[in-house]
Amino acid sequence: MTGLVALDAGGRVPPFEQVRSQIAAQIAAGYLVDGERLPSVRALAEELGLAAGTVAKAYQLLEEAGLVHTARGAGTRVVRPAEVPDGVTEAARALAAAAHDAGLSADQAAAALREAWPA
């Protein structure tokens, strides 16, 4: 992982977001592959000269986005997102448009999708 994250100390983007976005971009580009282990929070924080909490926040956001998974004892590993079939993407766009037209929020649309999800 060394060298995959480069901080812009004078930039306007917070360090946690720089770490998050750069790792997400590396995953999207295929430079970080499914199952690849990321450095520990402490190791990356030390390498970048950041507080451990800053890197932990970036990792948490990556996990919430489904790009990594952290398991005690196994560390944080890349989870390459599955390809979404075109038909599903089109259906999602149709749902988003219909929900928007009906005045629903994204959370309300997601709740409707969860209710319709087969058991």
C-alpha positions in Angstrom: 0.0 0.0 0.0 2.9 2.3 0.5 2.7 5.2 -2.0 -0.9 4.7 -2.9 -2.1 7.5 -0.7 -0.5 10.9 -1.1 -1.7 13.7 1.2 -2.0 17.3 0.1 -1.3 19.0 3.4 -2.2 22.5 2.1 -5.4 21.4 0.4 -8.9 22.1 1.3 -9.9 18.4 1.4 -9.7 16.9 4.9 -7.1 14.2 5.4 -9.7 11.4 6.1 -11.4 12.2 2.8 -8.1 12.2 0.9 -7.4 8.7 2.3 -10.9 7.5 1.6 -11.1 8.8 -1.9 -7.7 7.7 -3.0 -8.2 4.1 -1.7 -11.7 4.0 -3.3 -10.1 5.1 -6.6 -7.5 2.4 -6.3 -10.2 -0.2 -5.8 -12.3 1.1 -8.7 -9.2 1.1 -11.0 -8.3 -2.4 -10.0 -5.0 -1.6 -8.4 -6.3 -2.9 -5.1 -7.9 -6.3 -5.7 -10.6 -8.3 -4.0 -9.3 -9.8 -0.8 -6.1 -7.6 -0.6 -5.3 -6.6 2.9 -4.9 -2.9 3.6 -2.4 -1.7 6.2 -3.6 -1.5 9.7 -5.1 1.8 10.8 -2.0 2.5 13.0 0.5 1.6 10.3 -1.1 3.8 7.7 -1.6 6.6 10.1 2.1 6.4 11.1 3.1 6.3 7.4 1.1 9.3 6.6 1.8 11.3 9.8 -1.9 11.3 10.8 -3.8 10.5 13.9 -5.1 6.9 14.0 -8.7 8.2 14.3 -8.3 10.0 10.9 -7.4 6.8 9.1 -10.1 4.9 11.1 -12.7 7.3 9.9 -11.6 6.8 6.3 -11.7 3.0 6.7 -15.2 3.3 8.3 -16.5 5.2 5.3 -15.0 2.7 2.9 -16.6 -0.1 4.8 -20.0 1.7 4.8 -19.6 2.1 1.0 -19.0 -1.7 0.7 -15.5 -1.3 -0.6 -13.7 -2.9 2.3 -14.5 -5.3 5.1 -12.8 -5.3 8.5 -12.8 -8.4 10.7 -11.1 -8.7 14.0 -7.9 -10.7 13.5 -8.1 -10.6 9.7 -7.6 -6.9 9.3 -9.2 -4.7 6.6 -9.5 -6.3 3.2 -10.7 -5.0 -0.2 -14.1 -6.1 -1.3 -14.3 -5.4 -5.1 -17.9 -4.5 -5.9 -19.7 -6.9 -8.1 -20.7 -5.7 -11.5 -24.3 -4.6 -11.6 -26.2 -5.9 -14.7 -27.5 -3.3 -17.0 -31.1 -4.3 -16.4 -30.7 -3.7 -12.7 -29.0 -0.4 -13.2 -31.9 0.7 -15.5 -34.5 -0.5 -12.9 -32.7 1.4 -10.2 -32.8 4.6 -12.3 -36.5 4.1 -12.9 -37.1 3.7 -9.2 -35.1 6.8 -8.4 -36.9 8.8 -11.0 -40.3 7.6 -9.8 -39.5 8.2 -6.2 -38.1 11.7 -7.0 -41.2 12.6 -9.0 -43.4 11.4 -6.0 -41.4 13.7 -3.7 -39.8 10.9 -1.8 -36.3 11.1 -0.3 -33.5 8.6 -1.1 -34.1 7.0 2.3 -37.8 6.6 1.6 -37.1 5.1 -1.8 -34.6 2.7 -0.2 -37.2 1.7 2.4 -39.6 0.9 -0.4 -37.0 -1.3 -2.1 -36.3 -3.1 1.2 -40.1 -3.8 1.7 -40.3 -5.2 -1.9 -37.2 -7.3 -1.5 -38.0 -11.1 -1.7 -37.5 -12.9 1.6 
